Structure formats: structure tokens, C-alpha cells
């Protein structure tokens, strides 16, 4: 039933045709189950594994490689069935197999990473069968939660989960934690009266929502919504409406790929046309043999023009990044999201459980006239008590004892040694405070304890008194210990303890009011603690009203859900890196502002906080206008979070959204990268996220941003290396096509400078292996002192001149080596082998230059041992394929003399050292022209 919170509870019962005394009949419950469906959230169907694998084959570069495979098969078919040249056909088949292996490696890596992440995510999930206590046909029975239907009457007690949206019919001190929906750590006290029409989700005190947990009391509720109709279901619906966005690296690589495809197609078309023209000019006709020769050169050029190892190298480098994140407790679910972290310009974070611990903690207290600070936070009973004034420490033992005894909460250690709370969060906070001073409730009440204190009566908290009291017997006299809100308790107080003296309330009230005001300004929730000496008759038979008067105030505790200790430093580091941090929470504005101020998200105590009701009155344009200035949003709904994320994205920002509650999930899905908490995060949030923090620490986000920037820098380095090699390959082949118009020695004019398999070997081995190793490089500069990169800037921005210059020199050197060999009477295979090794060692020397944005003289060549091993392996392997008969047949290589081997190893180093040296000399003469060793960046915004 929609808007049940506005109607009287009897009207809701009538609307759902239910009976408070008997509930639904089994037949009616079954009919409604058929009508409304199971009480469960709909799950998006997962793609079959074969579909997931096929999706990895849709990349444009992969499609071009498939075209090269088809051309190779066509050439092989012609060789076998038309001219009967099995040897030439075998070479074409070998080419196709090599290309298919490359495609398989690339797709396999992407599929493997996705599978690995899915399995890791599944390992984080906790499976549990949920049941509900429901009234059916006048009898209470336990049924699976999935069988609940609108109109069911359910009962809940402390510790129960609410399994559907309910309208409360009866409550007894019922308190419910709804942080999963609202972001508020403090439980909500429930009641049964109808509410105003404008009540926001967090203010609907007569409702209970699916997924919430009862922290105190019990209640009777009428199910008004199940499954996808619940507030939880609405969030799940929002998730399905969010379209998947391409990551910055995907957009960048896609744009580059399209350009490379056009270039490759143009080069292949030009070459094919020129070769056919040369054949026609020589013979006056076009033969199948001429077409086959032309296709062979075209295939080699297609393979050379396309950086076919790029998808595989990119996947492996991103996998390296994912591994780096995993070591820092970050589980990445999508490889491309690794780099997105590095481009992030805004981190929009939920407060409760993300910036704070979602563990109510006493951080300050006032007792016996003095103020104290409590170190430590969360449920771990570790921390010192420090007086605000070392010269003013009158003692606080009576306050501490009263706080712990007037309490029904407890903390216990789990199997991992972590402290787990039991009871109301406010009571838990007082218990933890007591433990820090060595005061434990069970120990104090132990029969063998020297204090000799017994618990006589408990007067539970109720919403009318707004107090809780216990009566104790301390040796031979009785006391009532009372706690509650300071304004309520002070009305019942006669005396105030101050430095072991008892002051009349009129005399000490001003000091207490100042404490309450100071604590409130720091967003601390205040609890006053008092006692009263009473006689035995009153202790055993007195009413709450008789007991809770003429009190002596012992002190006041200030409680807050504390910020995570590491967050403030991380926020400062992120600000220095040009990344803005925005708090988006369902909590109250004052609390949100105070936490933001503590964490350094805002610097002004009066910083603007935009609330959900304000957002409701804004259209998208108005929100677009204010988001660059606002750093704190409070009392917001899941829809508001999505709108904020979208507004930032419209400004061109790359937005990361963090959260742990179900209410965060739609915004996580809408963001460029969603980040969920692995320990305290809900399963829905983990499913929606791209990155899961296995340690729940905000610092992991900071480390992930740094890793993302490092990975992008390494991606640019290996792309600079790969594309330089591709330019060299293409030009070496084109020089042969254009300039070699007649036979030279034993080499015919139609012979390509390099065979297709030589080009593949270069791309897959001598080029790809060092490129993989570049993924392990450390950054040249402190990337966290620079703003985020501009995601709209082309990835090759500032590199094209360098790529073409080195590519032209390297390609020219390969062609010169080929022509020199031909001029000296070498065979085609020997000439191609000399060109092949010249290219291999030219790029192996060049990789040390490519790993620097400046010159190879600015980086220690021994700082990346993996690169040295990759270069050594590629060098030895490339030499071996020229002397092993199998590779002589398959690739078309031939053995060379020792002097030639020495020449191809060392002579190709000359261009790299000369060009790098000239550049270094120029920048030393004109240092203002030297580039920074960082990615393309954009100006940082003011915080």
C-alpha cells in the first residue's frame, strides 16, 4: 500500500483486508503470493560464460586481426588448390595460427580477470536463510521470508531483521537501525501514529523497512509491501535503470583504435593497389600469382599497421594494476576500472560506514566538574582518558560506574578477536568507555567482587519518560542510577557534582549548559548520567516517577559515530592531488558538517550544506549550477545521490562514488567507478561496485588513485613503444613497396622487407614482452602532487612527433639493412632476417627510452629488473629463431655470420642514444621547454 505512513493504522488494515487478531488465512496468503510474487529482489540474469568470452572478441583491433586471418586462409587456399604450392600455403596457415593465438591470449586474459573477480566477490558473500514470525489464521508461525505477502501480520524483537516493509500496529520501546537505507547510524525510535504527508524516509517513524534490524524492544507490524515494491526493491529498480558507462581508458583506446583502423585500411589498400599496378605494368596483365603475392605483402602490412599485441598488453598491464590493488586490499571487478581510478577528479562518499566507522563512540565527557577526552574509537576497548586541563582532574569514578551499571549492552570478542556489540549503540558506547577505564558491568556485579554491588531493579527506557534507570544495592544502602537527554534529566535534578562537592542545580546549571552546547557544536549526541540515594522501601516498590527525581548529576557523555582515523590524511592527500572529496549522507546537516570539518572536506565551520528537501525543489540545471561549489549534502535519498553524480559528470568530472549501504548502490552504478566496503558493505552494494575495499579503509581509495595514475603512465609508455615499432614496421615494408622497383641481386622486386610472421614475432615477443614489463615501472614523479589527467585529451597527445621520428629512423634503418644484404648477394631469407634482427634490437634498445617521458638518461635502467629480464629473453629468443630449422621454415629466417649478428645487436642502439642525447642537450640549454614527467593534466579546482 502506497504512503501507508500517512494513514491511520486501522485504515491500512482495512485497505489490505487484514485482521489484527487472526491475520490472513493460509488460502488467502497463497492467493496473494501468486498475485504479488515471492518476497525477494529480482536478480539480473548473468550472461553465460560463452557469451562473456565472445564479448571479448568484439574489439575493433581483434576484428581487423580476424580479417587478416581470413586473408591468410584465402592465400593458402589459392596456393593449394590453384598453383599447388604447399610450402607457401603452410606459411600462410602458420600466420593465421599465430594471429589466432594472439587473439586467444587477449580474450583469455580479459575473461580470466572477469571470472577471477566474480569468484572473489562470491567468496565475500554470506548466505543465510531468512524467516519471519507471522500470524496466520489466528496462530503464530515461522515461515520463510520469501512467503510474506501484503496483509500479513508479523512480530519482531531485538536482533530480528525486518523482512518486508511494514506499518507498525503496536510497539514496545521499539528501535530500528535503518542505516542501510538512510545512512544514519543511530537507531530510529518507532511509534504507531499517522504522519504528515511531507515526512522523508528517515523520518517515517511509524514504518519499518525491509533489511533493517531491530536493536531494542519489540513490535507488531502489518506488511504493506514485499519484494520489488519495498523501498529496498525501489533501489534495486534504480540499479537496473542505470546505463553502463564506458571507462575513460575504453573511450580513449576506442578512439585511437578507430583512427588506427582507418590508417591500416588506407595503407593496405594503397599497398595492394600499388603492388597490383606494378605487376600489371610489368606483364600487361593481372595473374592469380600476382594477386597472391600482393595479398602476402598486404597481410604483412595489415599485421604491421595494427598494434595487434595492444589488447593483450593492455589487458596484462591492467591485470598488473589489479594485482597491485589486491595487495593494497582493493578487489577490482573490471580491468578497465583500474585506470579509471587514476583519472578520478571527484570522490563522492557516503558518511556512515565509509568516512566514519558506523560505531557510536564516546569521544568526550564531563564529570565531577571537569572535561575529558576519550582516545580510541569504535568498539575496541582501547584508549586513554585525557583531561582537558591536566591541573583539573578531580576524578570520574562515580560517573563511570553509573554509566556502565545503568546499561544492558555488552561487547564480546568474535573468533577473529574483533569486538562485537550487543545492544543499543548508545549503551554500547558507554560500555566501551567503561572498559577503557577498567570498569566492566559483569565484573562489578560479580558476587565475589569486593565492591559488593547488586542489581535490584531495571526501569527500561520509554519514549514518554525519555530516561532509563536501574536500582542498585551498594553494600547496605540503595541508589537509583538514571540516564537520559540532558534537558530532560536536568529538570529532575537538584544537585550537580563538581570537584567532589554538591552544588545546587541553579548554581551549577550554567557550566553544564556550556558543556552541552560545546558538545552539540561538535555534533556530539549528549547523554546525562545521575544518581540518587534512596531507602529500601522506595528502591523495591517506588514507581519510575517517584524514583526519577531529586537527582544528582554526575556527568555528561558526548557520543558520535567517529571518523575513520586514516580518512583525514587521505582527504588531504587527495586534495593535494586535485581530487575533490564530497560527502553525501542521509544524516542530519549539523552532524554532516561537523564530520566534514573534522576530516578536512571543508575548511569553513559555516560551510554550505545542501539538504535533500532543497534538492527536491531544484531542477537539473539548478543542481548543475551549484555542484562545483558544494562539498556536503545531507538528508538525501538514493535518487538524490544519483542526480548529484550525474550533475558532476555533466561538468566533465570523473566521479568515484563510495558507500556501504543498499541506499548507495544506485549511485555506485551511475558513477564512473563505484567503490564498496568489503567487510561492512551490503551484498547489493558489492554487486553494484567496480572496486571493493577488502579492509573498508578510505586510505585504500587514495592508494588506488595513485595506482591508477601509475598504470596510466605505464600504458602511455608501452603505447609509445608499441606504436613506434608499428611505424617502423609499416615504413620498412612501404619503403620496399615504393622504392624497390627492380630486383637487387637474388632478391626480387616483389619480396617484402619482412614476412608477416616476422612482424608477428616482433609484435608478440620482442615488442610485447618488454611492454608487459613496463607495467611494473614506478612513476617518474610524485603523481599525487599533480591534478588528474584530462580524459578528453588524446592519449597520444604530445607523443606523435616522438613516435614518428623514432619510427621513421628505425624503419629506415631496417630497409637499409635489407637493401645492403640484397646488394651483397644474400638470399631473400637472409636479407629479411637481417632486417628482422635490426628491427628487433632497434626496439629493444628503444624500450629504455620509451619508459621515460623525458629521455633514457633520466631513468635508471636497472630500476625495473623485470624489464631487463624481458629484454634479455626477447633478444636471445629472436637470435635463436634465426638458427633453428623449424623457425627457418615457418617464419622464413636464415642463419647469419657472427659479424652480422654483432652488428644487428649493437648498431641499432645508435639512433636511440643519439636522438635521446640531442634531446637531453636541447633541454639542458632550454630547460623551460622540457616537459614534466607526468600524464596530460588539467587545472585543479579550489577546495
FENNORGI-V960763 format. One record per run of one state. SS is the DSSP state (H for helix, E for strand, C for the rest). FROM is the first residue (numbers start at 1). LEN is the number of residues. Records with the same first field share a line. If there is no record, write none. Layout:
SS->FROM-LEN ; FROM-LEN
This chain:
C->1-3 ; 7-2 ; 16-8 ; 25-1 ; 37-12 ; 56-4 ; 84-2 ; 125-6 ; 137-2 ; 148-5 ; 158-3 ; 162-3 ; 178-1 ; 183-5 ; 190-11 ; 204-3 ; 209-4 ; 226-1 ; 230-1 ; 242-6 ; 284-4 ; 306-4 ; 328-2 ; 333-3 ; 344-2 ; 350-1 ; 368-2 ; 375-10 ; 388-9 ; 406-4 ; 414-5 ; 423-2 ; 437-4 ; 446-7 ; 460-7 ; 475-2 ; 485-1 ; 491-2 ; 499-2 ; 522-3 ; 535-1 ; 542-2 ; 548-3 ; 564-3 ; 577-3 ; 585-4 ; 600-9 ; 617-3 ; 627-5 ; 635-3 ; 651-4 ; 660-2 ; 671-2 ; 678-5 ; 689-2 ; 694-4 ; 740-4 ; 745-2 ; 748-8 ; 775-8 ; 786-3 ; 790-10 ; 824-4 ; 851-5 ; 859-6 ; 881-4 ; 891-7 ; 907-2 ; 926-1 ; 930-7 ; 938-6
H->4-3 ; 9-7 ; 26-11 ; 49-7 ; 60-24 ; 86-39 ; 145-3 ; 179-4 ; 201-3 ; 227-3 ; 231-11 ; 248-36 ; 288-18 ; 310-18 ; 336-8 ; 351-5 ; 397-9 ; 425-12 ; 441-5 ; 486-5 ; 505-17 ; 536-6 ; 544-4 ; 567-10 ; 589-11 ; 612-5 ; 620-7 ; 638-13 ; 662-9 ; 683-6 ; 698-42 ; 756-19 ; 783-3 ; 800-24 ; 828-23 ; 856-3 ; 865-16 ; 885-6 ; 898-9 ; 909-17 ; 927-3
E->24-1 ; 131-6 ; 139-6 ; 153-5 ; 161-1 ; 165-13 ; 188-2 ; 207-2 ; 213-13 ; 330-3 ; 346-4 ; 356-12 ; 370-5 ; 385-3 ; 410-4 ; 419-4 ; 453-7 ; 467-8 ; 477-8 ; 493-6 ; 501-4 ; 525-10 ; 551-13 ; 580-5 ; 609-3 ; 632-3 ; 655-5 ; 673-5 ; 691-3 ; 744-1 ; 747-1 ; 789-1 ; 937-1
